[in-house]
């Protein structure tokens, strides 16, 4: 996803640009990725969903830390 640029507003047809920018945002926004056996906590602050533990996890000091959710 990196390197993608949003569409520039050209001309006076702002409604068309609005639709294009909305489509760009929907297609490029960050989504929570699933942690799997290959996922590495290579840097602090990586947020993922752990389906095995059924909760989000965050990377800290090379390890995955479970984030407790309030029901």
N, CA, C and O atoms as a DFTB+ gen file, in Angstrom:
284 C
 N C O
     1  1       0.795      -1.191       0.000
     2  2       0.000       0.000       0.000
     3  2       0.839       1.256       0.000
     4  3       0.370       2.308      -0.436
     5  1       2.055       1.176       0.473
     6  2       2.864       2.367       0.511
     7  2       3.167       2.839      -0.899
     8  3       3.264       2.033      -1.825
     9  1       3.315       4.127      -1.056
    10  2       3.607       4.684      -2.360
    11  2       2.378       5.094      -3.132
    12  3       2.499       5.741      -4.172
    13  1       1.208       4.744      -2.661
    14  2      -0.009       5.153      -3.349
    15  2      -0.346       6.575      -2.965
    16  3      -0.285       6.945      -1.793
    17  1      -0.699       7.362      -3.948
    18  2      -1.054       8.754      -3.704
    19  2      -2.547       8.954      -3.930
    20  3      -3.123       8.359      -4.841
    21  1      -3.176       9.785      -3.109
    22  2      -4.602      10.047      -3.316
    23  2      -4.814      10.833      -4.605
    24  3      -3.909      11.534      -5.058
    25  1      -5.990      10.722      -5.194
    26  2      -6.256      11.461      -6.426
    27  2      -6.264      12.964      -6.161
    28  3      -6.802      13.428      -5.156
    29  1      -5.670      13.703      -7.066
    30  2      -5.626      15.156      -6.931
    31  2      -6.947      15.763      -7.399
    32  3      -7.560      15.264      -8.342
    33  1      -7.387      16.844      -6.738
    34  2      -8.606      17.519      -7.210
    35  2      -8.296      18.297      -8.493
    36  3      -7.471      19.211      -8.487
    37  1      -8.948      17.936      -9.566
    38  2      -8.733      18.596     -10.848
    39  2     -10.033      19.210     -11.349
    40  3     -11.095      18.594     -11.264
    41  1      -9.941      20.415     -11.866
    42  2     -11.120      21.062     -12.430
    43  2     -12.124      21.471     -11.369
    44  3     -11.781      21.651     -10.200
    45  1     -13.366      21.615     -11.796
    46  2     -14.403      22.092     -10.879
    47  2     -15.446      21.019     -10.549
    48  3     -16.499      21.332      -9.994
    49  1     -15.167      19.788     -10.878
    50  2     -16.105      18.693     -10.604
    51  2     -15.740      18.036      -9.268
    52  3     -15.200      16.930      -9.234
    53  1     -16.044      18.736      -8.174
    54  2     -15.664      18.286      -6.842
    55  2     -16.393      17.021      -6.419
    56  3     -15.854      16.230      -5.644
    57  1     -17.607      16.815      -6.911
    58  2     -18.331      15.609      -6.527
    59  2     -17.641      14.352      -7.079
    60  3     -17.612      13.322      -6.405
    61  1     -17.096      14.425      -8.272
    62  2     -16.367      13.298      -8.854
    63  2     -15.093      13.046      -8.054
    64  3     -14.764      11.902      -7.741
    65  1     -14.378      14.123      -7.726
    66  2     -13.175      13.976      -6.911
    67  2     -13.523      13.396      -5.546
    68  3     -12.787      12.552      -5.034
    69  1     -14.631      13.831      -4.946
    70  2     -15.058      13.313      -3.650
    71  2     -15.286      11.811      -3.693
    72  3     -14.906      11.098      -2.764
    73  1     -15.900      11.329      -4.756
    74  2     -16.120       9.895      -4.916
    75  2     -14.791       9.160      -5.087
    76  3     -14.605       8.071      -4.544
    77  1     -13.873       9.756      -5.842
    78  2     -12.569       9.124      -6.061
    79  2     -11.744       9.089      -4.773
    80  3     -11.096       8.082      -4.487
    81  1     -11.758      10.173      -3.994
    82  2     -10.983      10.200      -2.757
    83  2     -11.578       9.230      -1.737
    84  3     -10.842       8.588      -0.988
    85  1     -12.910       9.122      -1.705
    86  2     -13.553       8.168      -0.806
    87  2     -13.158       6.736      -1.172
    88  3     -12.841       5.940      -0.288
    89  1     -13.173       6.405      -2.445
    90  2     -12.775       5.070      -2.892
    91  2     -11.315       4.801      -2.529
    92  3     -10.979       3.695      -2.106
    93  1     -10.447       5.800      -2.690
    94  2      -9.040       5.660      -2.336
    95  2      -8.878       5.355      -0.849
    96  3      -8.125       4.455      -0.477
    97  1      -9.578       6.098      -0.005
    98  2      -9.462       5.906       1.446
    99  2      -9.950       4.518       1.844
   100  3      -9.302       3.838       2.639
   101  1     -11.079       4.097       1.304
   102  2     -11.619       2.774       1.622
   103  2     -10.644       1.677       1.219
   104  3     -10.491       0.691       1.940
   105  1      -9.985       1.836       0.082
   106  2      -9.085       0.807      -0.422
   107  2      -7.709       0.810       0.226
   108  3      -7.002      -0.196       0.154
   109  1      -7.308       1.905       0.855
   110  2      -5.951       1.993       1.389
   111  2      -5.884       2.119       2.900
   112  3      -4.787       2.094       3.460
   113  1      -6.995       2.251       3.569
   114  2      -6.955       2.430       5.028
   115  2      -6.365       1.195       5.700
   116  3      -6.401       0.089       5.161
   117  1      -5.831       1.414       6.874
   118  2      -5.254       0.307       7.634
   119  2      -6.361      -0.584       8.166
   120  3      -7.403      -0.108       8.617
   121  1      -6.123      -1.856       8.106
   122  2      -7.032      -2.840       8.673
   123  2      -6.221      -3.694       9.625
   124  3      -5.044      -3.962       9.385
   125  1      -6.851      -4.118      10.701
   126  2      -6.165      -4.939      11.685
   127  2      -5.855      -6.293      11.053
   128  3      -6.757      -7.004      10.611
   129  1      -4.583      -6.637      11.018
   130  2      -4.154      -7.898      10.422
   131  2      -4.184      -9.002      11.464
   132  3      -4.072      -8.746      12.663
   133  1      -4.336     -10.230      10.995
   134  2      -4.355     -11.379      11.881
   135  2      -2.938     -11.874      12.131
   136  3      -2.142     -12.017      11.203
   137  1      -2.637     -12.134      13.400
   138  2      -1.347     -12.713      13.788
   139  2      -1.402     -14.208      13.503
   140  3      -2.379     -14.880      13.832
   141  1      -0.349     -14.713      12.891
   142  2      -0.252     -16.149      12.658
   143  2       1.101     -16.644      13.177
   144  3       1.852     -15.885      13.790
   145  1       1.398     -17.889      12.932
   146  2       2.642     -18.464      13.454
   147  2       3.885     -17.827      12.844
   148  3       4.974     -17.939      13.406
   149  1       3.739     -17.172      11.718
   150  2       4.866     -16.512      11.051
   151  2       5.062     -15.059      11.499
   152  3       6.087     -14.453      11.189
   153  1       4.103     -14.502      12.216
   154  2       4.173     -13.094      12.628
   155  2       5.280     -12.896      13.659
   156  3       5.374     -13.636      14.638
   157  1       6.104     -11.900      13.428
   158  2       7.222     -11.606      14.327
   159  2       7.036     -10.221      14.943
   160  3       6.627      -9.276      14.268
   161  1       7.339     -10.120      16.216
   162  2       7.277      -8.844      16.923
   163  2       8.593      -8.107      16.694
   164  3       9.379      -7.916      17.622
   165  1       8.822      -7.697      15.458
   166  2      10.116      -7.144      15.047
   167  2      10.372      -5.727      15.547
   168  3      11.522      -5.298      15.642
   169  1       9.312      -5.008      15.864
   170  2       9.469      -3.665      16.426
   171  2       8.312      -3.407      17.382
   172  3       7.258      -4.033      17.263
   173  1       8.495      -2.510      18.309
   174  2       7.454      -2.207      19.289
   175  2       6.282      -1.490      18.631
   176  3       6.462      -0.665      17.735
   177  1       5.081      -1.819      19.090
   178  2       3.891      -1.089      18.672
   179  2       3.116      -1.678      17.508
   180  3       2.207      -1.028      16.990
   181  1       3.446      -2.885      17.083
   182  2       2.685      -3.526      16.019
   183  2       1.412      -4.103      16.638
   184  3       1.483      -4.872      17.597
   185  1       0.258      -3.741      16.101
   186  2      -1.016      -4.196      16.631
   187  2      -1.615      -5.215      15.679
   188  3      -1.729      -4.962      14.479
   189  1      -2.000      -6.370      16.215
   190  2      -2.586      -7.436      15.399
   191  2      -3.695      -8.120      16.182
   192  3      -3.818      -7.944      17.394
   193  1      -4.501      -8.903      15.471
   194  2      -5.526      -9.716      16.110
   195  2      -5.022     -11.148      16.190
   196  3      -4.596     -11.715      15.183
   197  1      -5.069     -11.741      17.390
   198  2      -4.657     -13.122      17.593
   199  2      -5.925     -13.972      17.685
   200  3      -6.619     -13.950      18.701
   201  1      -6.220     -14.715      16.627
   202  2      -7.436     -15.526      16.586
   203  2      -7.372     -16.690      17.567
   204  3      -8.412     -17.151      18.039
   205  1      -6.177     -17.172      17.882
   206  2      -6.031     -18.277      18.834
   207  2      -6.429     -17.816      20.234
   208  3      -7.151     -18.518      20.941
   209  1      -5.953     -16.627      20.635
   210  2      -6.281     -16.085      21.960
   211  2      -7.581     -15.282      21.944
   212  3      -8.085     -14.898      23.000
   213  1      -8.127     -15.025      20.747
   214  2      -9.359     -14.270      20.557
   215  2      -9.278     -12.874      21.175
   216  3     -10.185     -12.434      21.882
   217  1      -8.157     -12.186      20.887
   218  2      -7.968     -10.837      21.412
   219  2      -6.882     -10.127      20.602
   220  3      -6.125     -10.773      19.877
   221  1      -6.805      -8.790      20.726
   222  2      -5.708      -8.077      20.090
   223  2      -4.418      -8.285      20.874
   224  3      -4.440      -8.521      22.082
   225  1      -3.302      -8.194      20.172
   226  2      -1.979      -8.271      20.789
   227  2      -1.128      -7.127      20.251
   228  3      -1.358      -6.625      19.151
   229  1      -0.147      -6.729      21.045
   230  2       0.765      -5.670      20.622
   231  2       2.190      -6.166      20.841
   232  3       2.467      -6.894      21.795
   233  1       3.088      -5.763      19.946
   234  2       4.482      -6.182      20.079
   235  2       5.222      -5.257      21.036
   236  3       5.073      -4.035      20.993
   237  1       6.033      -5.881      21.909
   238  2       6.845      -5.114      22.856
   239  2       8.081      -5.934      23.186
   240  3       7.982      -7.069      23.652
   241  1       9.245      -5.347      22.938
   242  2      10.527      -5.995      23.246
   243  2      10.639      -7.400      22.665
   244  3      11.132      -8.315      23.324
   245  1      10.180      -7.563      21.431
   246  2      10.315      -8.831      20.728
   247  2       9.276      -9.882      21.066
   248  3       9.384     -11.022      20.616
   249  1       8.266      -9.518      21.855
   250  2       7.232     -10.479      22.234
   251  2       5.848      -9.908      21.938
   252  3       5.672      -8.697      21.809
   253  1       4.880     -10.803      21.835
   254  2       3.483     -10.401      21.648
   255  2       2.809     -10.343      23.012
   256  3       2.819     -11.327      23.752
   257  1       2.226      -9.199      23.348
   258  2       1.562      -8.986      24.625
   259  2       0.055      -8.928      24.382
   260  3      -0.419      -8.158      23.545
   261  1      -0.683      -9.740      25.113
   262  2      -2.140      -9.787      25.004
   263  2      -2.739      -8.501      25.563
   264  3      -2.328      -8.030      26.624
   265  1      -3.708      -7.936      24.852
   266  2      -4.422      -6.749      25.322
   267  2      -5.765      -7.220      25.881
   268  3      -6.571      -7.817      25.167
   269  1      -5.988      -6.950      27.140
   270  2      -7.230      -7.381      27.786
   271  2      -8.377      -6.486      27.334
   272  3      -8.249      -5.262      27.315
   273  1      -9.488      -7.097      26.974
   274  2     -10.675      -6.377      26.563
   275  2     -11.719      -6.440      27.677
   276  3     -11.926      -7.498      28.272
   277  1     -12.370      -5.325      27.957
   278  2     -13.490      -5.343      28.906
   279  2     -14.737      -5.788      28.171
   280  3     -15.032      -5.283      27.087
   281  1     -15.477      -6.732      28.748
   282  2     -16.688      -7.215      28.065
   283  2     -17.787      -6.169      28.046
   284  3     -18.867      -6.419      27.511
